[in-house]
């Protein structure tokens, strides 16, 4: 296997900054998804067509998932969580296009997504509770637990990045090896496996992000409940 297949290829450079294929693919996905969203918002109808029905179904499913985890914050979390899920699904599946690698097979891309989730947890928590009130939950139930809370924040962020990267990388490599051995005798099962695994990994990443954010939002509610008791 060539080195360029394991590591992202540098497409061009901007001074000392190297722009890899992962970055270019990510830019293309963002532009494509933004264009689709813009077109859909321009053509909304009371009697929806099949495309609008599909879009409403996707948003409805994301809304139901958020309501099950954080029922009091559906409107607050829907834009971020739905966008994250949609991007992950498309990013994971774009590896099926010949000559295109999924951005999520690059550890730098999954690390960026995990860092985005990390920052979002604190952003939503501070926005909902205020800075002092939010930071106070790191000292609950005892200030002695502060180091463990901080370690937990770091380890779960690292695990989030490595899990997605490892699964997508292994999935693409397994599919490549099987196609090299079997040729195109069994492409449909391999493609179906790729699609299912890509959807599962996108769902897991998004659901973990939702759980982490909901935990930060609900920490104040838990403390209030303890005081009431």
Secondary structure, DSSP 8 states (H G I E B T S, - for coil): --HHHHS--EEEEETTEEEEHHHHHHHHHHHHHHHHHHHHHHS--SS--HHHHHHHHHHHHHHHHHHHH-GGGHHHHHHHHHHHHHHHHHHHHGGGSTT---GGGSHHHHHHHHHHHHHHHHHHHHHHH-HHHHHHGGGSS-GGGHHHHHHHHHHHHHHHHHHHHHHHHHHHHHHHHHHHHHTTTTHHHHHHHHHHHHHHHHHHHHHHHHHHHHHHHHHHHHHHHHHH-
